[in-house]
Amino acid sequence: MRRLACALRVSVVLALAAGCTVGPNYLRPAVVTPGDYKESQGWTPAQPRDDVPRGPWWEVFGDPQLDSLMSQVATANQNVAVAEAQLRQARALVKQARAAYFPQLTIGVGVTHARVPTMSSTSNSNNVTGSAVSNGSSSSTGSRGGSHGASGQTATTFTLPLQLSWEPDLWGRVRRSVESNQAGAEASVADLANTTLSLQAELAGDYFALRSLDAQKRLLDDTVAYYQRSLQLTRNRYDAGVASRVDVRQAETQLTSTQAQAIDLGVQRAQLEHAVATLIGRPASSLSLAFAPLAATPPPVPVGLPSALLERRPDVASAERHVAAANAQIGVAVSAYFPVVSLGASFGFESTSISDWLTWPSRFWSVGPSVTQIVFDGGLRKAQTEQARAAHEQAVAVYRQTVLTAFQEVEDNVAALRILEQETLAQDAAVRSALEVVTLVSNQYRAGTVSYLDVVVVQATALTNQRLAVEIAGRRMAAAVTLVKALGGGWSDADLKTASR
């Protein structure tokens, strides 16, 4: 027992000495961050940080049906479920890595029946006796529960061992493993947020695209009604001998062509409706969205400062955490160059008689440390370290590219909103002019000064400009959604570490 106590004291000393952690400490990679967004100059005034959309970012669009659909993405979408399961796997890996801090204790029960050969150097009398036994009987009972044969003996051994093993983390291998897995779990938190944000943005984009089609459908339906009146007017003029049959056919062609355009929108609308159903985790046939033309305009979206973007983009946070995980793996690889110290102890009972098995005289115990050092591995550790360093450099490059892409996406959509706003003003003016021309030419046709072909041309021009105006409105809403996504939605990395546990 004194030896056991001494060994325990040695173990404590070694544990206290386990303060060395090899490998580089983590530093966030440096990235070039501009002072402001180029495209926001002269367009979006500076806004306080609190004005940036947070939480349910889609509420800035003020659409109750969109709010209802959005709430189902995080709970019913299967891609979100995949990302959530991956997060739970990452959390479990952290627990697995932390388990290496503690010793392993095992217990078992064994019953072994074994045959042991006898010594070859025996006397002549023993040879005779052995021959007699061999010829007379197969075996005889031994004094310890075994039996003796012509060339050996058999014995049954009962064991109940309790074994304790522990490897102190002298070089920080376990700590680096925990650090790497913890960073991986935090990356999974960001991946879950990024998956959710991407799907929500996709849903919002599909929803507003569907509403834009509804607006085009209403425009075409109104135009069809107008063309029907024009056709009836042309037929009346034909019956009166004022218009030709060509005018009637042109009016009919214009009407049926516009009706076909209105019908064709149904294909795109059905596909968008099916896409929305899939995004909220429902079969495509189970969702029907009522007709509701797009009437909203993009809300103001303060873009803030580029430096804040690194805190708000979950994909940027995920890439940065992958860098931290790869950095810790370098320490794990470097720790293989150092000796491995293991502490082991065992205690139990062993006997060849079941009646004496669990008695105090049948006890056994052992305790002691062991040190092992790899002296040759054919370059394995060097290759593993080189691989870990290359993986870290790869993660750094991915992180920096993700940051550059994030800045680009914000600039793209800020520019899109600014330009589309100007285009909307110009297109609205074009629509007003086209409708005025339709009125003038229609009056001239009634007066008989122009042909019906002139009416058809100006009416087609007006319809084209009206549809383009509706499409621009839809593109503005899509750009607003994409800009909110590019800014990270309502996400922040402030609670990243807490959410990963």
C-alpha positions, -999 to +999 in steps of 0.1 A: +000+000+000+030+023+006+041+017-029+006+026-042+005+058-022+040+067-035+029+061-071-002+083-065+021+111-053+042+108-084+010+110-105+000+142-088+034+157-094+033+148-131-002+162-134+008+195-119+037+196-143+014+192-173+015+229-182+033+228-215+013+232-247+033+228-279+023+243-313+014+279-322-011+299-303-040+311-324-041+346-339-070+357-362-056+361-397-053+397-409-076+409-436-079+441-455-110+460-444-120+492-462-131+521-442-165+524-460-184+508-488-178+525-521-213+521-535-230+535-504-214+569-507-241+595-515-269+569-512-273+555-477-268+579-449-249+568-418-272+550-394-266+540-358-256+503-353-289+496-336-308+503-368-293+473-385-319+445-388-317+420-360-335+388-352-365+383-376-350+405-403-378+397-427-402+418-406-387+449-422-407+441-453-440+443-434-457+412-450-476+390-425-478+361-449-440+362-455-436+363-417-457+332-413-437+313-440-404+323-425-412+310-391-414+275-406-380+274-422-360+269-390-383+242-377-393+222-408-367+226-435-346+194-438-314+212-448-316+231-415-322+197-397-290+184-414-270+214-402-285+211-367-275+174-365-240+183-377-238+208-348-248+181-323-221+158-338-195+186-333-206+191-297-202+154-291-167+155-306-158+182-280-169+159-252-149+130-267-118+152-268-123+163-232-127+127-220-089+123-226-082+145-197-094+118-173-081+083-165-098+052-178-111+026-153-120-009-165-132-040-147-137-075-160-144-111-150-124-139-165-125-177-163-097-194-181-092-232-186-057-238-200-033-267-206+004-262-196+031-286-209+053-303-184+091-301-182+110-323-207+138-331-182+121-359-161+136-389-143+133-425-155+109-433-127+087-404-138+089-416-173+077-450-162+050-435-141+039-412-169+037-442-192+017-460-167-007-431-163-009-428-201-018-464-204-039-467-174-060-434-171-063-402-190-059-377-161-058-373-124-071-344-103-044-319-093-040-301-060-051-267-074-082-276-093-063-288-124-055-322-139-023-338-150-019-356-184+008-376-200+026-345-214+012-316-193-014-303-169-046-283-172-058-257-147-088-233-144-080-197-133-106-173-120-097-135-123-114-103-113-091-074-124-097-037-119-073-016-141-066+021-141-047+039-168-040+076-174-019+096-198-011+131-184-013+158-209+023+169-206+027+184-240-008+198-246-020+172-271-054+168-254-057+205-249-050+212-286-075+185-295-102+201-273-093+235-287-096+222-323-129+205-317-143+234-298-135+257-327-151+231-350-183+232-329-183+270-331-179+267-368-209+244-369-230+270-350-221+295-377-228+269-404-263+263-390-269+300-389-256+304-424-278+276-437-309+290-420-301+325-433-295+313-469-328+293-470-347+322-455-333+346-481-341+321-508-377+318-495-380+356-494-366+359-529-390+332-542-419+348-524-414+383-539-407+368-573-441+351-570-457+384-560-441+401-589-456+375-612-490+382-596-485+419-604-476+410-641-507+388-642-529+416-630-514+439-656-519+414-684-555+407-672-563+444-673-546+447-707-567+418-720-598+435-708-587+467-726-579+448-758-613+431-757-629+466-757-606+476-786-616+445-805-652+452-801-647+488-812-629+476-843-656+451-851-682+478-848-662+500-872-659+470-896-696+464-895-701+501-903-678+498-932-652+522-917-625+496-908-611+468-928-611+431-919-573+434-915-579+457-885-602+431-869-576+404-874-549+426-859-570+433-829-578+396-825-541+386-828-531+412-802-558+400-778-550+363-780-513+369-778-517+388-746-540+361-732-512+335-740-487+357-721-510+358-691-514+320-691-477+314-695-471+332-661-489+303-645-460+280-651-435+302-633-459+309-605-466+272-599-429+264-598-422+292-573-451+281-551-437+246-551-403+259-542-417+278-513-435+247-501-402+227-502-384+254-483-409+252-454-407+214-453-440+206-470-449+186-501-453+208-532-490+199-535-499+210-500-494+247-504-514+273-522-506+310-520-535+333-527-532+359-555-516+391-542-498+414-566-466+429-553-472+464-539-443+468-514-412+489-520-378+480-507-373+492-471-342+513-462-314+489-452-285+506-434-253+489-444-232+501-415-194+498-417-173+471-434-156+463-401-189+453-386-195+428-415-170+404-401-191+401-369-224+397-387-217+372-415-221+336-402-201+322-432-172+345-423-174+334-387-174+297-398-144+302-420-125+320-391-133+292-367-120+266-392-088+285-392-086+282-354-094+245-355-066+239-381-042+259-360-048+237-330-042+206-351-007+218-357-001+215-319-016+180-320+009+170-347+039+186-330+031+168-297+039+135-314+076+144-313+076+142-275+076+111-252+044+096-240+041+092-202+015+067-190+005+058-155-011+024-148-024+006-118-043-027-114-059-045-085-080-076-083-084-112-073-071-143-090-074-180-079-075-215-094-103-223-069-136-206-071-141-210-034-109-190-027-114-166-056-126-135-038-106-140-006-080-115+006-050-139+001-060-142-036-056-104-042-030-090-066-020-054-074+005-035-095+013+002-101+039+021-121+046+046-149+059+040-184+076+063-208+077+056-246+094+076-273+093+071-310+129+070-323+121+062-360+089+064-379+101+069-415+091+106-416+055+100-405+055+127-378+071+152-401+046+145-429+017+149-404+030+182-392+035+195-428+000+184-436-014+202-405+005+234-415-007+232-451-043+227-439-040+258-417-027+278-447-056+265-468-081+275-440-066+310-439-069+314-477-106+303-475-112+327-447-097+357-466-116+347-498-149+345-478-143+380-464-136+394-499-167+377-512-187+392-484-176+427-492-183+421-529-219+409-522-226+440-501-212+463-528-231+445-555-265+448-539-260+483-526-251+493-562-281+473-575-305+491-552-291+525-560-292+519-598-326+502-598-340+531-579-328+554-607-341+530-633-375+529-616-378+567-619-369+566-656-391+536-663-421+552-646-417+582-669-415+559-699-447+542-688-465+575-685-453+586-719-463+553-735-498+555-721-502+590-733-492+580-768-517+552-767-545+577-759-534+600-787-531+574-814-564+557-803-581+590-808-565+595-842-576+560-852-612+568-842-609+600-863-596+579-892-563+596-896-541+566-888-544+529-894-550+503-867-515+490-871-503+522-855-526+515-826-512+480-822-476+492-822-482+519-795-503+495-773-475+468-775-449+494-766-470+505-736-475+470-724-438+462-727-429+493-706-455+484-680-442+449-677-406+462-674-417+485-646-432+456-627-401+435-633-378+463-620-400+465-588-395+428-583-357+431-589-356+458-563-372+436-537-349+407-546-318+430-543-331+442-509-334+406-497-300+397-510-285+428-493-299+419-459-285+384-464-251+398-475-251+419-442-257+387-422-294+392-415-300+396-378-271+373-368-241+382-346-212+362-335-215+376-299-231+344-286-210+320-308-191+303-279-222+299-258-243+284-286-216+259-294-218+243-259 
